[in-house]
Amino acid sequence: MSMPQAGGRRRKILIPQPRSRFILVTCPNCGHRQVVFSHSTFPARCLSCGELLVKPTGGKAQILGKIERILA
């Protein structure tokens, strides 16, 4: 009996991708757009009016503004 060759098939190496993203959020109060982190551990406020945009929850943050788009 012959043994199968070890170099015949290559295994795919999986690279883990992060689950957190940067998000472009529009303020519901004044319409100012701002970039925030999806897993923020600190509350983020609007830079122009001070409205709360991101509320930390211990994992994924609660986004209070309108999500414009997710940045890569």
N, CA, C and O of each residue as an XYZ file, in Angstrom:
288
protein
N       0.832     -1.181      0.000
C       0.000      0.000      0.000
C       0.878      1.246      0.000
O       1.941      1.276      0.621
N       0.416      2.267     -0.706
C       1.197      3.506     -0.758
C       0.524      4.560      0.121
O      -0.701      4.622      0.218
N       1.343      5.372      0.748
C       0.853      6.435      1.638
C       0.522      7.683      0.812
O       1.234      7.979     -0.148
N      -0.559      8.436      1.165
C      -0.854      9.666      0.440
C       0.199     10.721      0.739
O       0.719     10.803      1.852
N       0.498     11.512     -0.255
C       1.525     12.537     -0.101
C       1.008     13.673      0.763
O      -0.147     14.083      0.645
N       1.876     14.180      1.634
C       1.512     15.255      2.552
C       1.399     16.592      1.830
O       0.619     17.448      2.249
N       2.154     16.790      0.762
C       2.162     18.075      0.070
C       1.114     18.171     -1.028
O       1.099     19.153     -1.769
N       0.262     17.208     -1.149
C      -0.730     17.202     -2.219
C      -1.833     18.229     -2.061
O      -2.316     18.765     -3.058
N      -2.240     18.514     -0.847
C      -3.342     19.434     -0.605
C      -2.940     20.442      0.467
O      -2.441     20.061      1.527
N      -3.159     21.727      0.192
C      -2.789     22.756      1.160
C      -4.012     23.163      1.957
O      -5.108     23.280      1.408
N      -3.831     23.376      3.228
C      -4.926     23.821      4.088
C      -5.032     25.327      4.027
O      -4.023     26.029      3.964
N      -6.241     25.817      4.046
C      -6.471     27.256      4.024
C      -6.275     27.809      5.431
O      -6.866     27.307      6.387
N      -5.449     28.838      5.558
C      -5.201     29.457      6.854
C      -6.233     30.566      7.049
O      -6.275     31.521      6.273
N      -7.057     30.443      8.077
C      -8.104     31.422      8.342
C      -7.543     32.571      9.171
O      -6.899     32.355     10.197
N      -7.795     33.786      8.717
C      -7.355     34.984      9.422
C      -8.579     35.618     10.060
O      -9.512     35.980      9.343
N      -8.614     35.766     11.380
C      -9.796     36.345     12.025
C      -9.979     37.812     11.660
O      -9.015     38.575     11.613
N     -11.225     38.199     11.401
C     -11.571     39.571     11.073
C     -12.202     40.230     12.296
O     -12.953     39.574     13.018
N     -11.921     41.508     12.549
C     -12.529     42.179     13.707
C     -14.024     42.411     13.498
O     -14.474     42.633     12.373
N     -14.785     42.358     14.582
C     -16.226     42.586     14.509
C     -16.578     44.044     14.740
O     -17.714     44.455     14.506
N     -15.617     44.825     15.196
C     -15.869     46.238     15.456
C     -15.550     47.059     14.216
O     -14.679     46.696     13.425
N     -16.259     48.163     14.053
C     -16.100     49.023     12.881
C     -16.168     50.480     13.307
O     -16.627     50.804     14.403
N     -15.709     51.341     12.432
C     -15.936     52.769     12.586
C     -17.178     53.113     11.775
O     -17.352     52.622     10.660
N     -18.043     53.957     12.335
C     -19.340     54.257     11.731
C     -19.484     55.762     11.590
O     -19.141     56.513     12.502
N     -19.996     56.205     10.436
C     -20.310     57.610     10.223
C     -21.753     57.821     10.669
O     -22.676     57.237     10.102
N     -21.942     58.663     11.693
C     -23.245     58.862     12.317
C     -23.666     60.316     12.137
O     -22.848     61.227     12.268
N     -24.954     60.529     11.835
C     -25.510     61.871     11.735
C     -26.256     62.196     13.018
O     -27.032     61.377     13.511
N     -26.028     63.377     13.559
C     -26.688     63.815     14.785
C     -28.172     64.061     14.505
O     -28.501     64.742     13.534
N     -29.083     63.521     15.338
C     -30.515     63.739     15.107
C     -30.962     65.166     15.434
O     -32.024     65.601     14.989
N     -30.160     65.887     16.204
C     -30.522     67.234     16.642
C     -30.114     68.294     15.618
O     -30.936     69.122     15.225
N     -28.839     68.276     15.180
C     -28.333     69.354     14.316
C     -27.922     68.897     12.921
O     -27.713     69.740     12.049
N     -27.797     67.581     12.677
C     -27.426     67.078     11.360
C     -25.934     66.988     11.118
O     -25.515     66.650     10.011
N     -25.115     67.282     12.124
C     -23.654     67.196     11.998
C     -23.251     65.739     11.869
O     -23.777     64.888     12.585
N     -22.312     65.433     10.955
C     -21.838     64.058     10.768
C     -20.530     63.857     11.516
O     -19.671     64.738     11.538
N     -20.387     62.681     12.130
C     -19.231     62.397     12.968
C     -18.902     60.911     12.892
O     -19.800     60.078     12.770
N     -17.618     60.579     12.965
C     -17.166     59.190     12.960
C     -17.062     58.703     14.399
O     -16.422     59.345     15.232
N     -17.699     57.554     14.694
C     -17.671     56.962     16.032
C     -17.284     55.484     15.908
O     -17.299     54.922     14.813
N     -16.937     54.861     17.042
C     -16.527     53.459     17.096
C     -17.724     52.610     17.512
O     -18.470     52.988     18.415
N     -17.910     51.467     16.859
C     -19.092     50.636     17.116
C     -19.094     49.979     18.496
O     -20.163     49.703     19.039
N     -17.919     49.724     19.071
C     -17.816     49.087     20.384
C     -17.232     50.070     21.396
O     -16.367     49.714     22.196
N     -17.710     51.289     21.349
C     -17.189     52.348     22.199
C     -17.458     52.056     23.679
O     -18.530     51.567     24.036
N     -16.481     52.358     24.533
C     -16.636     52.161     25.974
C     -16.835     53.489     26.699
O     -16.916     53.525     27.927
N     -16.914     54.569     25.943
C     -17.089     55.898     26.508
C     -18.186     56.610     25.719
O     -18.194     56.522     24.492
N     -19.116     57.314     26.377
C     -20.183     57.983     25.630
C     -19.628     59.063     24.696
O     -18.818     59.893     25.108
N     -20.067     59.044     23.443
C     -19.621     60.033     22.460
C     -20.733     61.048     22.241
O     -21.895     60.682     22.065
N     -20.368     62.325     22.252
C     -21.332     63.409     22.050
C     -21.032     64.116     20.743
O     -19.911     64.058     20.238
N     -22.043     64.788     20.196
C     -21.887     65.570     18.982
C     -20.939     66.729     19.269
O     -21.020     67.361     20.322
N     -20.043     67.003     18.326
C     -19.054     68.055     18.518
C     -19.646     69.448     18.385
O     -19.065     70.408     18.889
N     -20.795     69.583     17.716
C     -21.356     70.921     17.520
C     -22.441     71.263     18.543
O     -22.484     72.396     19.025
N     -23.320     70.313     18.888
C     -24.420     70.653     19.807
C     -24.361     69.930     21.148
O     -25.065     70.325     22.077
N     -23.540     68.876     21.282
C     -23.412     68.168     22.549
C     -24.415     67.052     22.764
O     -24.465     66.482     23.854
N     -25.220     66.718     21.753
C     -26.209     65.632     21.842
C     -25.479     64.287     21.958
O     -24.444     64.090     21.320
N     -26.010     63.361     22.767
C     -25.412     62.043     22.952
C     -25.623     61.199     21.688
O     -26.758     60.992     21.259
N     -24.529     60.715     21.100
C     -24.606     59.912     19.874
C     -24.387     58.426     20.126
O     -25.015     57.593     19.474
N     -23.502     58.080     21.067
C     -23.159     56.683     21.345
C     -23.238     56.448     22.841
O     -22.661     57.193     23.633
N     -23.962     55.396     23.220
C     -24.115     55.032     24.627
C     -23.492     53.647     24.825
O     -23.957     52.680     24.220
N     -22.450     53.529     25.658
C     -21.807     52.222     25.854
C     -22.706     51.262     26.625
O     -23.433     51.671     27.531
N     -22.649     49.971     26.256
C     -23.494     48.968     26.905
C     -22.690     47.800     27.457
O     -23.271     46.856     27.992
N     -21.372     47.843     27.339
C     -20.548     46.742     27.820
C     -20.014     45.883     26.693
O     -19.032     45.166     26.886
N     -20.620     45.930     25.541
C     -20.153     45.206     24.352
C     -20.299     46.137     23.176
O     -19.577     47.127     23.058
N     -21.243     45.815     22.298
C     -21.527     46.685     21.174
C     -22.285     47.908     21.681
O     -23.267     47.769     22.410
N     -21.841     49.093     21.305
C     -22.437     50.325     21.814
C     -23.781     50.593     21.145
O     -24.005     50.186     20.005
N     -24.670     51.274     21.855
C     -25.967     51.650     21.311
C     -25.802     52.974     20.556
O     -25.426     53.985     21.148
N     -26.083     52.964     19.254
C     -25.952     54.148     18.409
C     -27.276     54.897     18.444
O     -28.305     54.361     18.033
N     -27.256     56.136     18.934
C     -28.481     56.926     19.075
C     -28.752     57.822     17.868
O     -29.884     58.262     17.668
N     -27.723     58.097     17.063
C     -27.891     58.902     15.868
C     -28.241     58.027     14.670
O     -28.339     56.806     14.794
N     -28.430     58.657     13.506
C     -28.726     57.921     12.284
C     -27.417     57.443     11.672
O     -26.501     58.239     11.466
N     -27.321     56.138     11.378
C     -26.113     55.575     10.785
C     -26.076     55.944      9.315
O     -26.949     55.548      8.543
N     -25.067     56.702      8.935
C     -24.890     57.142      7.552
C     -24.278     56.022      6.718
O     -24.836     55.626      5.695
N     -23.129     55.515      7.160
C     -22.498     54.359      6.516
C     -21.433     53.774      7.430
O     -20.970     54.421      8.370
N     -21.050     52.520      7.128
C     -20.024     51.831      7.895
C     -18.718     51.954      7.125
O     -18.643     51.580      5.955
N     -17.699     52.475      7.777
C     -16.413     52.697      7.129
C     -15.570     51.434      7.193
O     -15.637     50.679      8.162
N     -14.778     51.213      6.155
C     -13.957     49.990      6.089
C     -12.643     50.151      6.800
O     -11.842     49.217      6.836
